Amino acid sequence: MIAIKAENISKSYRLGTISAGRLREDIRHWLKKQPVEDHLVWALKEVSFEVNQGEVMGFIGNNGAGKSTLLKIISRIAAPTSGRAFGKGRVASLLEVGSGFHGELSGRENIFLNGNILGMKKREIQACFDEIVAFSGVEQFIDTPVKRYSSGMYMRLAFAVAAHLNPEILVVDEVLAVGDVEFQRKCLGKMKEISGRKGKTVLFVSHNTQALLNLCDRVITLHKGQLIDDGKPAEVIGSYLKNLQSDYLYQEYDTPDAAPGNDYIRIKKVSLQYDTELFDIRTPFIIRFECWYADRDPGSLIAGIHLFNMAGECIFDVASKGAPLQPGLISGECRIPGNFLNNGAYYLSIVFVKDTTTRLFYFEGCLSFNVEDYRENTAWFGKWMGYVRPDFPVILNQQDVV
Amino acid sequence: MENKDAWDWEISSGTKWFQWRLSEIWHYKDLLLRFVRRDLIANYQQTLLGPFWVFLQPVLTTLVYYLIFGRIVKVSTSGIPPILFYLSGILFWGYFSDCLNGTMYTFLQNANVFSKVYFPRLIVPLSSVISHTVRTVIQLLLFIFIYLYYFSQGEITGSYYMLLTPVLLLITAGFGLGAGLIVSVLTARYRDLDYTLQFLLRLFMFATPVVYPTSIVPEQYQIFFWLNPLTAVIETFRAGFFSNEPVYIMHLLFSCVEVLLLILVGITLFKKQELKVIDVI
């Protein structure tokens, strides 16, 4: 049975500010009944798909690919410019956690407020109220106004409400990218539990390819507003990463405002350097990064590098030693010797962790590269097995001659 | 299977003119009450006097009007005790302007929630009107309390028309809501309307018989005054409680029609634009 059907959904936004000119345009549009074509940006173009009941569907794509816009339309928050979407069953959308939280009200009041906003009935909330409170871990402060909560407590309470939603269709947009590692694990676990329930349809947008691989039955790739791939998670994600990451060796940002990151860490530059003309299995290389560190409460900072192959399997996870760094510009590097990686396509992510437990920022898939094959004195060109291809000597000796 | 009726919901580019889906609001009644509760609780957090502000506002305004219009300018109150006269006008005017102000910023103030969660948007203006109704009813109890004092002194007599009060409240709320819905769509698109409207609203108060009775208005201008739905509302209220003037039932019915039309236009426009407005906020 089909739970959601999208037919040729397109969505355009008008650029420009609201002004007297805007009013004139509105009137012209109104009189002529035709769209004003100048200053239009297309966020989605002719996207069609169907989601079966009980299916967990993932959406993947670069920033600006139209994923969030699509979820907004499915959630009935925004109207498409053309096309239609239908659905069967109650939709609850988690495009952010804590929608409608009111700072002056207590945690208790906000659980009810947020639950009602998300479409729960008072009875339903009362039934799982104790569970929500226990899940959030803020029992002690449940009657304190939430404006006095720390941002972590606020997030936990907000997610706790969302996690106890019980709609037929759940729409989730990257809300998992918040909180500390332990909390993220808890959230992913809950997501997995929800999507595992029978008959539950879930639409899930994330940059976290591992999460998508683990949770989804099907994945759709969006690129510049168009649907370009639709199928089994492993295949779709594999080809997405391959297309995305054909040699992405360098990223640099001039100002913190434009840079990827958050209030703690902003990336200035990441690069992968090697000296030879061709990058093959013998080539040593250096991963370098620079970032602005702006934690008001600095601690012992650790930077880690996670290297993945295109199947999303982690090859290694290395980390620096903790360093008591002060806010400012920070740089780091990691040297990888030659004759170590097998040939193939790889991507890497850089993680910044404070005091060994708090993840400040995860710069996912920031670099990618291809290691070419290189063989000497052989006539065999089949795929060399293994994740790594070290040049450990294997010695052959003639012990005796017959 | 592909039968259109089989779908629970649909979203498309064109919204139909009269698709109000009011049954959905009933489905979300818990949210409606929750918003009312939030408004009532949150408004008086961290204030010294708390809920007493509900009384304090009309009482202080009444005293000021009494001093200025009663003692200094000496406007007629057509035989009604001045305190009750001003208080009655202030109650209805305050109710109207609260309803209008509470609904005209629906999109601007809720842009964040509206761009993240779906629920029938009409819930927000409706809840605002309901919470102002609660306040007004409490203020009305204060009015009745003072009224009973004067009544026991034998200074005034009422008539059965005072039983029309709930209808009068409905008309007032409907006027504020209807106008507020229309304005909320417009202010979301063109912000400067906001300043203009606040200015007009202040002037409009003087075109409403809050501090004077309609009877002192010259005959040839009266027709314009009766075009204002609030004129009939306030005059009927005073006539009911003080029997100072005849009750103009026809004028009141005309106000009803005006307000119903306004609500019809307001809801239609609101429902038609609620999704489109989100894109431009």
Interface residues (C-beta under 8 A of the other chain):
Chain A: I2 K5 Y13 R14 I18 R22 L23 D26 K72 I73 I74 S75 R76 I77 A78 A79 P80 T81 S82 G83 R84 A85 F86 G87 K88 G89 R90 V91 S93 L95 E96 S99 G100 H102 E104 L105 E109 F112 L113 N116 I117 L118 G119 M120 K121 K122 P145
Chain B: M1 A6 W7 D8 W9 E10 I11 S12 S13 T15 Y28 D30 L31 R34 R37 R38 I41 A42 Q45 Q46 N112 V113 F114 S115 K116 V117 Y118 F119 R189 Y190 R191 L275 K276 I278 D279 V280
